[in-house]
Amino acid sequence: MDVKRVYTFGNGKAEGKADMRNLLGGKGANLAEMNLIGVPVPPGFTITTDVCNEYFDKGRDEVVELLKGDVERAVKHIETLMNSKFGDSSNPLLLSVRSGARASMPGMMDTILNLGLNDNVVEGLVKKTGNERFAYDSYRRFVQMYGDVVLGMKPSNKEDIDPFEAIIMDVKAKRGVKLDNEMNVDDLKTLVVRFKEAIKKQTGKDFPTDPMDQLWGAICSVFDSWMNERAILYRKMEGIPAEWGTAVSVMAMVFGNMGNTSATGVCFSRDAATGRNRFNGEYLVNAQGEDVVAGIRTPQQITKEGSIKWAKQQNISEEIRKSNYPSMEETMPEIYEQLFNIQHKLEKHYHDMQDMEFTVQEGKLWFLQTRNGKRTGTAMVKIAMDLLHEGEIDEKTALKRCEPNKLDELLHPVFDKLALGTAKVLTRGLPASPGAASGQIVFFADDAVKWHEAGHQVVMVRMETSPEDLAGMSAAEGILTARGGMTSHAAVVARGMGKCCVSGAGAINVNYKDRTVEIDGIVLHEGDYISINGSTGEIYQGEVETRPAEVTGDFAELMKLCDKYTKLVVRTNADTPHDSEVARNFGAVGIGLCRTEHMFFENEKIKAMREMILADTQDGRENALEKLLPYQKQDFYGILKAMDGYPVNIRLLDPPLHEFVPHDLAGQEVMAKDMGVSVQQIQKRVNSLSEANPMLGHRGCRLGNTYPEITAMQTKAILGAAIQLKKEGYDPRPEIMVPLIGIVKEFDVQEKVIRDTAKQLFEEEGIEIPFHVGTMIEIPRAALTADLIAERAEYFSFGTNDLTQMTYGYSRDDIAGFLPVYLEQKILKVDPFQVLDQDGVGQLIKMAVEKGRSTRKNLTCGICGEHGGEPTSVKFCHKVGLDYVSCSPFRVPIARLAAAQAAVEE
């Protein structure tokens, strides 16, 4: 059976449609759909994503052979609809070649415009249009783009500018002009000649003159770009599988650079930064699309409202704005009205905020792309709730529209208002992506990565960013650019990442060679501190203090909606009253893991703890534990009080004792002095605690069973705190968890100590507190014998960090030595310590839940490892019937949304 590899569209007809995005990519599917609903789209064809996989499996030559007939027929289809001929010197058709994966990857892959030009065809274009400047402007753009993307013309080092830009700057300097559109026809002809010479010199290749050769070079380059460094990094960041591949869409060129009745632009049906229901966007007269996205020229606003706001941000008078930077609404009112109506139609059709690209060719509007727009976390929540209120989507769709991990952005710190009052404002740019960022200035992506890895917070400062800067943008706290608007590469990518960004700050001048930036006469060097406000566009000298973010009304409403649908509740992992309060404010309904060992590391506590470890008799240990008891009781009092009325699951001492003693001579000398013993005694005890494999050694319940007095002290502290709170009128709900059991008998011995201690305490105090004793399932044997354990334990909490470690046999402390290679070679798809392994570890959890509930029907089961805040892991926990997940306080909203999504997806 013949495989269909090419799908055509044009003139209101299309072989594809919107629901074919997996095959045609997002761009190809939406181009087809726009045709079907009557939006003006230049005709073209899409080569499927499956061909991308064939390309990497079979190689270039075989795939070109497979596609040849289909592509030639599809080109003829465009020729018929455009009434022109590809490669013809009297009536030429030019093409654009664009990438389009099923998931939006803005700027990560390659595009080639004006394809089909050579020395003969350009003269035909001059005759056809009567516009010599336009023809040669298109030709120099084509040679530049093709040279860069297909022939690999790049700067020789990072401090150098692009070799084509260097030639452009030289030509403009000789002519004494500043802007690209001020160059005359002779300048443009010079550029074409010099560009081709530079390509030959640097690559050793002649520029191809045959249009069909050019087309195959461009198609194959788009496929190649699926595996370029930045696309691979972006996929890794966004969790996009490599096997999805990219489609290639080839379209008839329409031209925004044919004079003052032509333009190009990018627009959004709502504000991608704030979510406000406000049509907005940017355009350039007499330009092509790449000019807007690349940020080389600062674009103008589409709406009058946006233009006035932009001028205020730039301190430009209304008079200058009207004459120099008018909006499209003012200069092209008829086109603006068409654009407004179509963007509204597209949003209604897709029921979501749209990000659109368009070109105006001599007064005719063409749409080149629509897609669900990338947006910040704040905008994501607002748009979902607004569309729900507008009746465009239902509650379940509103929940599914929100990406759990993006909620993290709503919890990022903001600048402290008092600190802002004294901060020195250097200048301001466009508020491209909200948030607050302070850090040391770096100018290059690789430096941003290095500095970040060394523990520095950095702000990346550039004239403009390009897709090559992705790794640096990811490592930086924020991004600041001199050029580019709200739809530039920096702005769009920063919003997608949830990074703070200020773009188009015209007053900054970056000198890459000296590694300095001058802002209104003030020179800052690499390493100096700077702060940027992505919500206002202001740029401050030095570090500005931040404070925690406050949740907004839309955010609270979304969380309420989560509670309406969720079955799996969310607790928190917290070891202090402060963390408990933070988590409770984010909607946590209890504590799923309170680690007691974190409480022992303060001055007096660590001394008493070390005294206990040093003691070689039970009496000695009990004396030291007696000193620890009031401290432990005070800690538990604060936590139980903060979680009043909610369950608090407290894990008994878990780590091996060697973690509490110093291993360096200086630390041992201090300890010897504090304890009033010799350094030799300390060293002897430290050496005796040394284990070949401490994670599998004397820790957890093994510690409690060897030294039951530790368990007794902790039980007294927990229940003593609860008794005190009960007397004060609170409702404490403690749960005592025995860690690391593999044998029922281990649990039995610990439970007896806990129950006996509790009984004695209750008798002494004359008050009884209801409490539960459960266990942590983190050893595979415990999961395998869960039915027997559940006869004794009242609840299970799955410690997935250790359970993953013991199931895989990977040490989580040493996995970094081989994990990068395993991920690169696809031996592992993801880090199993970050994303729950559902096929292995997950099956142990599922089995333990089923077995446990077979002997104790009302067995409460939860998860408290790091996986408790990871959305896919949360959804798995819902599926296997857990009662709760527990995660760090700032992951609580993320887990709540993931739990609600699991319920509505079921």
Disulfide bonds with the S-S distance in Angstrom:
none
